[in-house]
């Protein structure tokens, strides 16, 4: 008797591989558009300085949100 592995079974490892392969695909699609947005503006401050300044606040807010998580909904200990 020969054991045939079931490749349709989703494991944690296969889900991790799937998620790690999704990011480069999205990156390939979004990079040309992001480059176009970054190269187009011509201001007196330069091409990229306004974008850096406008992205500083959302970046800081997202970094702070990593450390301030909401309290758990249920009161049971883990």
ABEGO torsion letter per residue (X at the ends): XBBBBBAABBBAAAAAAAAAAAAAAAAAAAAAAAAAAAAABBBAAEAAAAAAAAAAAAAAAAAAAAABBBBBABABBX
